[in-house]
Amino acid sequence: MTNYETLQQATAEHRQWLLETPVIQRALSGDITKAPYLAFLEQAYHHVKQTVPLMMACGARLPERLEWLRGALVEYIEEEYGHQAWILDDIRALGGDPDATASARPAPATELMVRYVRDVIAHDNPIGFFGMVHVLEGTSTAIATQAAEQIRQGANLPADAFRYLESHGSLDVGHLAFFEEQINRLEDPADLQAIIDTANMVYRLYGAMFRNLERDAGSQSSHEELGHALV
């Protein structure tokens, strides 16, 4: 079994929990309104804008034995830079307020996801960052393009409000193949385990982010919402 196959197997349960999120299932069937899609974009902005800083932090802390992986990160950074601007354009096309999104604080699950990965990089094994890559890009290739089409048709939304989802659905197919190649080059089992552990945590936090999109903000505190979403 390759490293990538091991990673897929070790994270399958948490991946399924994410994909079974009700709002994701409704999006894939076209049974969704503009509000949760806009809420998704608002949260996506806050973790996407951290992607490049997290990559740079990871690259700075990788040991010399993983110099080849640092080189791969350089290439990846060039492709990922500035994608949060696409999200703001989508928000604007939906009639939302991109400036308010950019200045707002992210929801608890979104903030915790970014902070967790940052902590793994700084205080644990920096290669754990690739667990987040595995979750976000794997989820994107699985549902992004299909979801974009279904949401647009189901909610009758403007075509120019889907640049982020549509671009990442196809773009991340190539990224995922590149990611698999890098993961399979790892030789230390501890490195693979760090990626698995981070991926499983990110699956839970990313899933919690989705589970909170349609919750009534006035019915319970944000911390209560997060607690329920993680169960």
N, C-alpha and C positions, 0 to 999 in steps of 0.2 A: 504494500500500500504506500502510495506517495505521501509526502508531507501534506499536500493540499487535500488529498482524499481523507487523511486523518483529521484535518481541520474541519472539513465538511461534516464528517461523521460526529465529531465531538461537539459540534455546535448545532446539530440538526434539531434538537428539541427546542432550544431557545429561538432558532430561526422560525420554526413552525408557530410558536407562540406569537411572534411578531406578525407573521403573515395572516394569522387568524384574527387580528384586530378588527373589530366590527367596521370601523370607518374605512379601512383598507378594502375589505370585502365589498362594502357599498360602493366605493369608488370604482372598483373593477367591474361592477355590474351597472354603473351609470346612475345608481340611486343615491345621488348626493347633490347638495346645493352649493352655492358660491361660498357661503360662510366658512365651512370647514376647510375648503380648498385654500381660501385666503389665510385662515389660521395656520394651515400647514406651511404656506410660503413664509409667513412671519417667523415661524420657528426655524424653518430651513435656513433663512438668512443668518440667524445667529450661530448655527453650527458650521455652515459653509464658510462664513468669513473667518473662522478659526482654522480651517483646513491647512492653509499654507503656513501660518505661524506654528501649528503643531508639527507639520512636516519639517520645518526648519529646526525646531527644537529637537526633534528625533534625530535628524541628521547630525546635529552638533554633538549628540551624546552617544552615537553608535561607536563601538570599539573599532580599533584598527582592523581586526579580523573580518569585519563586515564592511570594509571600504567599498566593495563592489555594490553593496546595497545603498550606500550613501550616494553613489553615482546614479543609481536608479531613481533615488528621491529627487535629485536635481532635475532629471527629465520630467518627473511627475509634477514637480512644482511649476514648471513652465506651462504645463497644460492646465493646471487647476487655478492659476492666478486670476483673480478678478471675477470669478463666477457669481459671487454674491450680488454683483451689479445686475446680472441677468434676472435674479429674483426680484430685485427692486423694480425693474422694468415690468415684470409680470404683475406685480402688485399694483403698479400705476395703471396698467391696462385693465385691471379689474375694478378700477375706481377707488382703490385703497390709498393709504397715505404712506408712501415709502419713507418719508422723513421721520414719521412717527415710529415706524418699524425699526429704523436704524438707531433711533435714540432710546427705544424701549429696552427693558430688561427681559431676557428670555424667560420662558416658563421654567419651573424648577427642574423637570426632567431633562430639558435641553441644557440648562446650565450645569447640572450635575454630570451629564455625559461628557461635556467638554472638560470640566474640571477633573473628572476621574482620569481621562486619558492623559491630560497634562501631568497629573500626579504620577501616573505609571511611567511616563517618559522621564520625569525629574528624579523620582525616588526608587524606581523599581528597574525593570529591564526596558530600555527605550524601544526595543523592537516590538513591544506590546502594542505600540501605536498601530501596527498593521492589522490588529484585530478590529479596530474601528474601520479601516479601509475595507476589510472583508465584509463587514455588516453593511455599510452604506453603499458600496458599489455593487455588492451582491444583490441587495434589495432593489437597487435602481435597475439593474439589468432584468430582474425578475418581473417588475411591475410598472416601471416608469412610463414607457411608451404606451402600453395598453391602458394604464390609468389615465394618462393625459387625454387620449381619444375618447374614453368613456365619460370622463368628467365634462369635457367640452360639449359633447353631444347631450348628455343627461341634464346638465344645468344650463345649456344654451349660452355658453360663455364665449367671449371673443377669441379668435384663433391666436392672436398675438399675446395671449396671457399664459402661454405654455412653453416659452423658450427654455426655461430651466429643465422641466421634466422631459421634454422631447429631446433636447440635446444630450442629456445625461443617459437616457435610455440606450441610445446608440453609441455614444462616446464611451460609456463604461463597459461595453462589451469588450472593446479593445483593452481597456485598463484592466479588466478582470483576467484576461488571458496573460497579460504582462505580469500581474500580481501572482498568478499561479506559477509562472515560471520562476519568479524570485523566491517564493515560498519553498518550492521544491529544491532549491539550492542550499537551503539551511542544513547544517550538519549537527548542531547542538540541540538535543531534545529539549533543553531548558528554554531555548528561544521559541520553539514551536509551542511549548506549553504556555509561555507568556502571551503569545498571540491568541491562543484558544481561550485563556482566562479573560483577556480583555474583550474578545469578541462576545463571549457569553454575557458579560456585564453590559456591554453596549447594546446587545439585543434587548435586554430587559429595559434599559433606560430609553432607548429609541422607541420601543413598543409602548412604554409609559407615555412618551410624548404624544404618540398617535391616539392613545386611549383618552387623553385629556382634551383633545381638540374640540369635541362636541359637548363637553360637560358644562353645566350651568355654573358660571363663575360665582354667582351669588348664592349658590346652595351650600357650598362648603369652602373651607379655606384651601389655598393652593397646596399646602402640605398634606391635608387630608386627601385631596385629589390624587396626589402622587402616591400616597400610601395605598390607596385602593387600586391604582393603576398597576402597581408593581406586583400585586398578588396574582 
